[in-house]
Amino acid sequence: MKNISVFCGAHEGNNPRYAEDAKKIGEILAAKGINVVFGGGNVGLMKIVSDAALDNGVDAIGIGLESLHNLELVNPRLKNQIITKTLLDRKDEFMKRSDAFIVLPGGVGSLDELAEIMANNQLGLINKPVGLLNTEGYYDHLLAWMKKAVEEDFITEANFNDLIVSSSCEDLINLIIENERPDNDDWTKRLGL
């Protein structure tokens, strides 16, 4: 793997573990020679993960929105920036430029990005690993909802099990790197139809 997207908050949250884990993710990816693709921001967990990558010798590729770029909210250390007009264009760039995806604690944007990647995997439009870092149970309620959706036949077991979940930065990255993707020629099985 050459590039992994890291989706995370534009804020640091009120638990210092979120910032610690964001830094650790950037450091571990750098130690493995993997570049970080992220939202381009110079704020919150985005800044922490991108600075950790840059400080440890790999590239941080920012994919930002034109509106945020105009507000000068972009990490000034970036050599590689892609500026898009819309969120849809931005997510397309993430999918094109990344070999896998990691979702750290975040808000609506991080949830949107997770759902977009899972939906594209489900439909066979991409076939790439996606991991959720469940720092101190941050995503417990989301995972409980997903399990309920599986029970109610709205999410297939295959799609739920395709999401890699761990509360350990090291374990999550190793599980993503070692992940064996399902045969994309028969992606329709994931739909449960």
Secondary structure, DSSP 4 states (H G I P E B T S, - for coil): --EEEEE--SS--S-HHHHHHHHHHHHHHHHTT-EEEE--BSSHHHHHHHHHHHHTT--EEEEEEHHHHHTT-B-TT-SEEEEESSHHHHHHHHHHH-SEEEE-S--HHHHHHHHHHHHHHHTTS----EEEE-GGGTTHHHHHHHHHHHHTTSS-HHHHHHEEEES-HHHHHHHHHHPPPP-GGGGGGGGT-
